[in-house]
Each structure stands twice: as C-alpha cells, then as structure tokens.
C-alpha cells in the first residue's frame, strides 16, 4: 500500500509541511481516468446493442395483437374517426360515461376510446334495426346535428324533429299531432330531455348519442361519442344509415358520407 510522505518546503524562512497522499495521486492520475473511461465506453456499447435489438421487435403485435385485429374490422379507418372528431369529448366526465373514456388531453378534453366507440356504433345499429322506420322518431335539438339528422331520416323514412320537439306528442292523445312510436332516438339527453321524459312516461325505449358530460338515466341503449360537433354527428348518422340498410336488407343506396358532413373530402385528421 502506498504511504503518505511529509515534505518540507522552505519559503521566506518559514517551513511549510505538506503531507502527500501517494494513493490519492495514483487514483486521480491520467492513466486511471483513461481506464475508467474505457470501462464506461464498453458499457455504453453493450447498451446500444441492446437498444438496437429491441428496435427489431414489433412491440404492438407482441403486446396487443388482438387490438391490431380489432382495427382491421372497424367500420371505417381510424383516421376517418379522427377527421370527424368523434373521439373528442368535453372537459366534464360523468360517472355514467367514465368507462368509455381513454384519457384526457393536455387541454383537459376527455378522449373516447375509439375502438370502443366503433363497437358501440355497431351495437347501436343492431338495436336500431329491431324497429321499422315508421315506428322510430328521431329528435335532434342541437343545430350542429340538423343536416345529418335530416339526411338520416330522409334516407330511411324516419320521422324527425329538429329545432323544437312538440311537447306531449307521445303522451297526450287529445293532440292533433299525437304520435305513436316504438323507439325514440335522441342526439343529446340534456338538450332533448323533453322527448326523453315523454318516452319514459309512456315506456317507449330510448336510443341516445351520449357525450362524456351526459347522464344516461332513462336511456335503454347508448351510442357514445361527440354529440356537439357537426362532423362527429355526421359520421355517426352516416354509419347508422349504412348499417341499418344492411341489417334490414333494404333496397336502398347508402348516401355517401359527404352528404352527411360538409367539406368531408378536404378534412384532415389531427397530427
């Protein structure tokens, strides 16, 4: 073991004693630093090799192969859902809608699980197809949905009420416009609450498009999704029209999506 050595230095007739630690000098020598650097470089090369090996692994297929298969069976490419903003909810998430939410964006907006939306649109269309067009009433008070709702109703021969729902038409038999129906389809449980309440009073089942801020009490079947945007409502009504025609084997042509959504061809999915 290296020993410390005392050295005397004379300066201005005074003696200064300096204790030299030989072991410390050896450890901090240029040769020792080079050796340490060589070891670190060797470790870095090993890590780099490991990272390169991981890059060659298709993690998506390895971790969630079933999700990749699900995406192949989606009603439209996921890019189309993103173009339509169907996945964007509100900053409010009710307990009823929490299970449909994937995450929150940095700005606080809730984001729907798009794969789950696709599944629920299919389920909603199957439920809708159990009823004949003449037995369905569609109610859409939100202006953003008028174009798509009217196209949906016109294409399938369904009665639709936009702008204003005539109160009592389902419950008051003395009204001239009293209407019997087997299903009430609404676009928003809050804005269309009068139609929802009337349907509940006379035990007519209700199908509703529900956003993240909606409560679902009194609703029999939910189609989750953005019900504030004309693009999103257009996508939902387009898909329901298409699936309804297919399910009931109707001799009708499905209108193109651009008839439900303005300027569809020029829309771009968010990056």
TORLO-956206 format. One record per residue (C-alpha): residue number from 0; residue in one letter; x, z, y. Coordinates in Angstrom, 1 decimal, decimal comma. Example, Ala and Ser with C-alpha at 12.3 -4.5 7.8 and 13.67 -1.06 7.14 Angstrom:
2
<i=0&aa=A&px=12,3&pz=7,8&py=-4,5>
<i=1&aa=S&px=13,7&pz=7,1&py=-1,1>
end
This chain:
271
<i=0&aa=X&px=0,0&pz=0,0&py=0,0>
<i=1&aa=X&px=1,3&pz=-0,8&py=3,5>
<i=2&aa=X&px=2,2&pz=2,2&py=5,5>
<i=3&aa=X&px=1,8&pz=2,8&py=9,2>
<i=4&aa=X&px=5,0&pz=2,8&py=11,2>
<i=5&aa=X&px=5,7&pz=4,5&py=14,5>
<i=6&aa=X&px=7,7&pz=2,5&py=17,1>
<i=7&aa=X&px=9,2&pz=3,9&py=20,2>
<i=8&aa=X&px=9,3&pz=1,7&py=23,4>
<i=9&aa=X&px=11,2&pz=2,7&py=26,5>
<i=10&aa=X&px=9,7&pz=1,8&py=29,8>
<i=11&aa=X&px=10,6&pz=3,3&py=33,2>
<i=12&aa=X&px=12,5&pz=6,0&py=31,5>
<i=13&aa=X&px=9,4&pz=7,1&py=29,5>
<i=14&aa=X&px=8,9&pz=6,8&py=25,8>
<i=15&aa=X&px=5,7&pz=5,4&py=24,5>
<i=16&aa=X&px=4,9&pz=5,9&py=20,9>
<i=17&aa=X&px=2,8&pz=3,1&py=19,2>
<i=18&aa=X&px=1,5&pz=3,5&py=15,7>
<i=19&aa=X&px=1,4&pz=0,2&py=13,9>
<i=20&aa=X&px=-1,1&pz=-0,3&py=11,0>
<i=21&aa=X&px=0,5&pz=-2,9&py=8,8>
<i=22&aa=X&px=-2,6&pz=-3,2&py=6,6>
<i=23&aa=X&px=-4,8&pz=-4,0&py=9,6>
<i=24&aa=X&px=-2,4&pz=-6,7&py=10,7>
<i=25&aa=X&px=-2,5&pz=-8,3&py=7,2>
<i=26&aa=X&px=-6,3&pz=-8,3&py=7,1>
<i=27&aa=X&px=-6,6&pz=-9,9&py=10,6>
<i=28&aa=X&px=-3,8&pz=-12,4&py=10,0>
<i=29&aa=X&px=-4,5&pz=-16,2&py=10,4>
<i=30&aa=X&px=-3,9&pz=-16,6&py=6,6>
<i=31&aa=X&px=-6,6&pz=-14,0&py=5,8>
<i=32&aa=X&px=-9,1&pz=-15,7&py=8,2>
<i=33&aa=X&px=-8,5&pz=-19,1&py=6,6>
<i=34&aa=X&px=-9,2&pz=-17,6&py=3,2>
<i=35&aa=X&px=-12,5&pz=-16,1&py=4,4>
<i=36&aa=X&px=-13,5&pz=-19,4&py=6,0>
<i=37&aa=X&px=-12,7&pz=-21,3&py=2,8>
<i=38&aa=X&px=-15,0&pz=-19,0&py=0,8>
<i=39&aa=X&px=-17,8&pz=-19,4&py=3,3>
<i=40&aa=X&px=-17,4&pz=-23,2&py=3,2>
<i=41&aa=X&px=-17,7&pz=-23,1&py=-0,6>
<i=42&aa=X&px=-20,9&pz=-21,1&py=-0,4>
<i=43&aa=X&px=-22,4&pz=-23,5&py=2,1>
<i=44&aa=X&px=-21,7&pz=-26,5&py=-0,1>
<i=45&aa=X&px=-23,4&pz=-24,7&py=-3,0>
<i=46&aa=X&px=-26,5&pz=-24,0&py=-0,8>
<i=47&aa=X&px=-26,5&pz=-27,6&py=0,4>
<i=48&aa=X&px=-26,5&pz=-28,9&py=-3,2>
<i=49&aa=X&px=-29,5&pz=-26,6&py=-4,0>
<i=50&aa=X&px=-31,5&pz=-27,9&py=-1,0>
<i=51&aa=X&px=-30,9&pz=-31,5&py=-2,0>
<i=52&aa=X&px=-32,2&pz=-30,7&py=-5,5>
<i=53&aa=X&px=-35,4&pz=-29,2&py=-4,0>
<i=54&aa=X&px=-36,0&pz=-32,3&py=-1,9>
<i=55&aa=X&px=-36,3&pz=-34,3&py=-5,0>
<i=56&aa=X&px=-39,2&pz=-32,1&py=-6,2>
<i=57&aa=X&px=-42,8&pz=-33,2&py=-5,3>
<i=58&aa=X&px=-44,0&pz=-29,8&py=-4,3>
<i=59&aa=X&px=-47,6&pz=-30,9&py=-3,7>
<i=60&aa=X&px=-48,0&pz=-32,2&py=-7,2>
<i=61&aa=X&px=-46,2&pz=-29,3&py=-8,7>
<i=62&aa=X&px=-48,1&pz=-26,6&py=-6,9>
<i=63&aa=X&px=-51,6&pz=-28,1&py=-6,3>
<i=64&aa=X&px=-52,1&pz=-31,2&py=-8,5>
<i=65&aa=X&px=-55,9&pz=-30,5&py=-8,6>
<i=66&aa=X&px=-56,1&pz=-30,9&py=-4,8>
<i=67&aa=X&px=-54,5&pz=-34,3&py=-4,9>
<i=68&aa=X&px=-57,1&pz=-35,4&py=-7,5>
<i=69&aa=X&px=-59,9&pz=-34,0&py=-5,3>
<i=70&aa=X&px=-58,7&pz=-36,0&py=-2,3>
<i=71&aa=X&px=-58,9&pz=-39,2&py=-4,4>
<i=72&aa=X&px=-62,6&pz=-38,6&py=-4,9>
<i=73&aa=X&px=-63,5&pz=-37,8&py=-1,3>
<i=74&aa=X&px=-66,4&pz=-39,7&py=0,3>
<i=75&aa=X&px=-64,1&pz=-41,1&py=3,0>
<i=76&aa=X&px=-60,4&pz=-40,9&py=3,6>
<i=77&aa=X&px=-59,4&pz=-37,6&py=5,1>
<i=78&aa=X&px=-58,2&pz=-39,5&py=8,2>
<i=79&aa=X&px=-61,8&pz=-40,6&py=8,8>
<i=80&aa=X&px=-62,9&pz=-37,0&py=8,8>
<i=81&aa=X&px=-60,2&pz=-36,1&py=11,3>
<i=82&aa=X&px=-61,2&pz=-39,1&py=13,5>
<i=83&aa=X&px=-64,7&pz=-37,8&py=13,6>
<i=84&aa=X&px=-63,6&pz=-34,2&py=14,4>
<i=85&aa=X&px=-65,9&pz=-32,9&py=11,6>
<i=86&aa=X&px=-63,3&pz=-30,2&py=10,8>
<i=87&aa=X&px=-63,3&pz=-28,6&py=14,2>
<i=88&aa=X&px=-65,4&pz=-25,5&py=14,6>
<i=89&aa=X&px=-65,8&pz=-23,1&py=17,5>
<i=90&aa=X&px=-63,8&pz=-20,0&py=18,6>
<i=91&aa=X&px=-66,6&pz=-17,9&py=17,0>
<i=92&aa=X&px=-66,8&pz=-17,4&py=13,3>
<i=93&aa=X&px=-69,9&pz=-15,6&py=11,9>
<i=94&aa=X&px=-69,7&pz=-13,7&py=8,6>
<i=95&aa=X&px=-72,1&pz=-16,4&py=7,1>
<i=96&aa=X&px=-69,6&pz=-19,2&py=7,8>
<i=97&aa=X&px=-66,3&pz=-17,5&py=7,2>
<i=98&aa=X&px=-65,9&pz=-18,8&py=3,7>
<i=99&aa=X&px=-65,9&pz=-22,4&py=5,0>
<i=100&aa=X&px=-63,1&pz=-21,8&py=7,4>
<i=101&aa=X&px=-59,5&pz=-22,8&py=6,5>
<i=102&aa=X&px=-57,6&pz=-21,4&py=9,6>
<i=103&aa=X&px=-57,5&pz=-21,0&py=13,3>
<i=104&aa=X&px=-55,6&pz=-23,4&py=15,6>
<i=105&aa=X&px=-53,3&pz=-22,1&py=18,3>
<i=106&aa=X&px=-56,0&pz=-22,5&py=20,9>
<i=107&aa=X&px=-58,4&pz=-20,3&py=18,9>
<i=108&aa=X&px=-60,6&pz=-23,0&py=17,5>
<i=109&aa=X&px=-61,6&pz=-22,5&py=13,8>
<i=110&aa=X&px=-60,8&pz=-25,3&py=11,4>
<i=111&aa=X&px=-63,1&pz=-26,1&py=8,5>
<i=112&aa=X&px=-61,7&pz=-26,7&py=5,0>
<i=113&aa=X&px=-62,1&pz=-30,5&py=4,9>
<i=114&aa=X&px=-62,2&pz=-30,7&py=1,1>
<i=115&aa=X&px=-64,9&pz=-28,1&py=1,0>
<i=116&aa=X&px=-66,9&pz=-30,0&py=3,7>
<i=117&aa=X&px=-66,7&pz=-33,1&py=1,6>
<i=118&aa=X&px=-68,1&pz=-31,2&py=-1,4>
<i=119&aa=X&px=-70,9&pz=-29,7&py=0,6>
<i=120&aa=X&px=-72,0&pz=-33,0&py=2,1>
<i=121&aa=X&px=-72,3&pz=-34,3&py=-1,5>
<i=122&aa=X&px=-74,4&pz=-31,2&py=-2,4>
<i=123&aa=X&px=-76,5&pz=-31,6&py=0,7>
<i=124&aa=X&px=-77,2&pz=-35,2&py=-0,1>
<i=125&aa=X&px=-78,3&pz=-34,3&py=-3,6>
<i=126&aa=X&px=-80,6&pz=-31,7&py=-2,2>
<i=127&aa=X&px=-82,0&pz=-34,1&py=0,4>
<i=128&aa=X&px=-82,5&pz=-36,8&py=-2,3>
<i=129&aa=X&px=-85,0&pz=-34,5&py=-4,1>
<i=130&aa=X&px=-87,5&pz=-35,2&py=-1,3>
<i=131&aa=X&px=-89,2&pz=-38,5&py=-0,5>
<i=132&aa=X&px=-88,6&pz=-39,9&py=3,1>
<i=133&aa=X&px=-92,2&pz=-39,4&py=4,1>
<i=134&aa=X&px=-92,0&pz=-35,7&py=3,1>
<i=135&aa=X&px=-89,0&pz=-34,9&py=5,4>
<i=136&aa=X&px=-88,9&pz=-34,0&py=9,0>
<i=137&aa=X&px=-85,7&pz=-34,2&py=11,0>
<i=138&aa=X&px=-85,2&pz=-32,1&py=14,1>
<i=139&aa=X&px=-82,3&pz=-32,5&py=16,5>
<i=140&aa=X&px=-82,5&pz=-31,0&py=19,9>
<i=141&aa=X&px=-78,8&pz=-31,5&py=20,7>
<i=142&aa=X&px=-78,2&pz=-34,7&py=22,7>
<i=143&aa=X&px=-74,9&pz=-35,4&py=21,1>
<i=144&aa=X&px=-76,8&pz=-36,0&py=17,8>
<i=145&aa=X&px=-79,7&pz=-38,2&py=19,1>
<i=146&aa=X&px=-78,0&pz=-41,5&py=18,3>
<i=147&aa=X&px=-77,0&pz=-40,6&py=14,8>
<i=148&aa=X&px=-80,2&pz=-38,7&py=14,0>
<i=149&aa=X&px=-82,4&pz=-41,7&py=15,1>
<i=150&aa=X&px=-80,3&pz=-44,1&py=13,1>
<i=151&aa=X&px=-80,6&pz=-41,9&py=10,0>
<i=152&aa=X&px=-84,4&pz=-41,6&py=10,4>
<i=153&aa=X&px=-84,9&pz=-45,2&py=11,2>
<i=154&aa=X&px=-82,8&pz=-46,3&py=8,2>
<i=155&aa=X&px=-84,6&pz=-44,1&py=5,7>
<i=156&aa=X&px=-88,1&pz=-44,0&py=7,1>
<i=157&aa=X&px=-88,0&pz=-40,3&py=8,0>
<i=158&aa=X&px=-89,9&pz=-38,7&py=10,9>
<i=159&aa=X&px=-87,6&pz=-37,4&py=13,6>
<i=160&aa=X&px=-88,0&pz=-35,2&py=16,6>
<i=161&aa=X&px=-85,2&pz=-35,3&py=19,2>
<i=162&aa=X&px=-85,1&pz=-33,8&py=22,7>
<i=163&aa=X&px=-88,1&pz=-31,5&py=22,1>
<i=164&aa=X&px=-89,7&pz=-30,1&py=19,0>
<i=165&aa=X&px=-93,5&pz=-29,9&py=19,3>
<i=166&aa=X&px=-94,2&pz=-26,2&py=18,6>
<i=167&aa=X&px=-96,8&pz=-25,5&py=16,0>
<i=168&aa=X&px=-97,0&pz=-28,9&py=14,3>
<i=169&aa=X&px=-96,1&pz=-27,3&py=11,0>
<i=170&aa=X&px=-98,3&pz=-24,2&py=11,4>
<i=171&aa=X&px=-101,4&pz=-24,9&py=13,4>
<i=172&aa=X&px=-103,9&pz=-27,1&py=11,5>
<i=173&aa=X&px=-106,0&pz=-27,4&py=14,6>
<i=174&aa=X&px=-103,4&pz=-29,5&py=16,5>
<i=175&aa=X&px=-103,9&pz=-33,3&py=16,6>
<i=176&aa=X&px=-100,2&pz=-33,8&py=15,7>
<i=177&aa=X&px=-100,3&pz=-31,2&py=12,8>
<i=178&aa=X&px=-97,8&pz=-32,4&py=10,2>
<i=179&aa=X&px=-97,3&pz=-31,5&py=6,6>
<i=180&aa=X&px=-93,8&pz=-31,7&py=5,2>
<i=181&aa=X&px=-91,8&pz=-30,7&py=2,1>
<i=182&aa=X&px=-88,4&pz=-30,3&py=3,8>
<i=183&aa=X&px=-87,3&pz=-29,6&py=7,4>
<i=184&aa=X&px=-83,8&pz=-30,9&py=8,2>
<i=185&aa=X&px=-82,3&pz=-29,4&py=11,4>
<i=186&aa=X&px=-79,0&pz=-30,0&py=13,2>
<i=187&aa=X&px=-78,4&pz=-26,5&py=14,6>
<i=188&aa=X&px=-80,1&pz=-23,3&py=13,5>
<i=189&aa=X&px=-79,8&pz=-22,0&py=17,1>
<i=190&aa=X&px=-81,0&pz=-24,9&py=19,1>
<i=191&aa=X&px=-83,6&pz=-25,9&py=16,5>
<i=192&aa=X&px=-84,7&pz=-22,3&py=15,9>
<i=193&aa=X&px=-88,4&pz=-23,1&py=16,7>
<i=194&aa=X&px=-88,5&pz=-25,6&py=13,8>
<i=195&aa=X&px=-86,6&pz=-23,2&py=11,6>
<i=196&aa=X&px=-89,1&pz=-20,3&py=12,3>
<i=197&aa=X&px=-92,1&pz=-22,6&py=11,8>
<i=198&aa=X&px=-90,7&pz=-23,7&py=8,4>
<i=199&aa=X&px=-90,0&pz=-20,2&py=7,4>
<i=200&aa=X&px=-93,6&pz=-19,1&py=8,3>
<i=201&aa=X&px=-95,2&pz=-21,7&py=6,0>
<i=202&aa=X&px=-92,4&pz=-21,5&py=3,3>
<i=203&aa=X&px=-91,1&pz=-25,0&py=3,8>
<i=204&aa=X&px=-87,4&pz=-25,3&py=2,6>
<i=205&aa=X&px=-84,8&pz=-25,9&py=5,3>
<i=206&aa=X&px=-81,6&pz=-28,0&py=5,2>
<i=207&aa=X&px=-79,3&pz=-27,4&py=8,1>
<i=208&aa=X&px=-75,9&pz=-28,6&py=9,5>
<i=209&aa=X&px=-74,1&pz=-25,3&py=10,4>
<i=210&aa=X&px=-71,0&pz=-24,8&py=12,6>
<i=211&aa=X&px=-68,7&pz=-21,8&py=12,5>
<i=212&aa=X&px=-70,8&pz=-19,9&py=15,1>
<i=213&aa=X&px=-74,1&pz=-20,3&py=13,2>
<i=214&aa=X&px=-76,1&pz=-17,7&py=11,2>
<i=215&aa=X&px=-77,7&pz=-19,0&py=8,1>
<i=216&aa=X&px=-80,7&pz=-16,7&py=7,6>
<i=217&aa=X&px=-83,8&pz=-18,6&py=6,6>
<i=218&aa=X&px=-81,8&pz=-21,7&py=5,5>
<i=219&aa=X&px=-82,0&pz=-23,0&py=2,0>
<i=220&aa=X&px=-79,2&pz=-25,5&py=2,0>
<i=221&aa=X&px=-76,2&pz=-25,7&py=4,3>
<i=222&aa=X&px=-74,1&pz=-28,7&py=5,3>
<i=223&aa=X&px=-71,1&pz=-27,1&py=7,1>
<i=224&aa=X&px=-69,4&pz=-29,0&py=9,8>
<i=225&aa=X&px=-69,0&pz=-29,5&py=13,6>
<i=226&aa=X&px=-72,6&pz=-29,9&py=14,9>
<i=227&aa=X&px=-71,5&pz=-30,1&py=18,6>
<i=228&aa=X&px=-69,8&pz=-33,5&py=18,6>
<i=229&aa=X&px=-71,5&pz=-36,9&py=18,5>
<i=230&aa=X&px=-68,6&pz=-38,2&py=16,3>
<i=231&aa=X&px=-69,0&pz=-35,4&py=13,8>
<i=232&aa=X&px=-72,8&pz=-35,6&py=13,6>
<i=233&aa=X&px=-72,5&pz=-39,4&py=13,3>
<i=234&aa=X&px=-70,2&pz=-39,0&py=10,3>
<i=235&aa=X&px=-72,5&pz=-36,5&py=8,6>
<i=236&aa=X&px=-75,6&pz=-38,6&py=9,1>
<i=237&aa=X&px=-73,8&pz=-41,8&py=8,0>
<i=238&aa=X&px=-72,7&pz=-40,2&py=4,8>
<i=239&aa=X&px=-76,1&pz=-38,6&py=4,1>
<i=240&aa=X&px=-77,8&pz=-42,0&py=4,7>
<i=241&aa=X&px=-75,4&pz=-43,7&py=2,3>
<i=242&aa=X&px=-75,7&pz=-41,1&py=-0,4>
<i=243&aa=X&px=-79,5&pz=-40,8&py=0,0>
<i=244&aa=X&px=-79,9&pz=-44,5&py=-0,5>
<i=245&aa=X&px=-77,7&pz=-44,5&py=-3,6>
<i=246&aa=X&px=-79,3&pz=-41,4&py=-5,1>
<i=247&aa=X&px=-82,8&pz=-42,7&py=-4,8>
<i=248&aa=X&px=-81,8&pz=-46,2&py=-5,7>
<i=249&aa=X&px=-83,5&pz=-47,6&py=-2,6>
<i=250&aa=X&px=-83,4&pz=-51,3&py=-1,9>
<i=251&aa=X&px=-81,8&pz=-50,8&py=1,5>
<i=252&aa=X&px=-78,5&pz=-51,8&py=3,0>
<i=253&aa=X&px=-76,4&pz=-48,9&py=4,4>
<i=254&aa=X&px=-75,7&pz=-49,4&py=8,1>
<i=255&aa=X&px=-72,0&pz=-49,4&py=9,0>
<i=256&aa=X&px=-70,6&pz=-46,3&py=10,4>
<i=257&aa=X&px=-70,0&pz=-47,9&py=13,8>
<i=258&aa=X&px=-73,8&pz=-47,8&py=14,2>
<i=259&aa=X&px=-73,7&pz=-44,0&py=14,0>
<i=260&aa=X&px=-70,6&pz=-43,4&py=16,0>
<i=261&aa=X&px=-69,8&pz=-45,2&py=19,3>
<i=262&aa=X&px=-66,4&pz=-46,9&py=19,5>
<i=263&aa=X&px=-65,6&pz=-46,0&py=15,9>
<i=264&aa=X&px=-63,0&pz=-48,8&py=15,4>
<i=265&aa=X&px=-60,9&pz=-47,5&py=18,3>
<i=266&aa=X&px=-60,8&pz=-43,9&py=17,4>
<i=267&aa=X&px=-57,6&pz=-42,4&py=16,1>
<i=268&aa=X&px=-57,0&pz=-39,3&py=14,0>
<i=269&aa=X&px=-55,2&pz=-36,5&py=15,8>
<i=270&aa=X&px=-51,4&pz=-36,3&py=15,1>
end
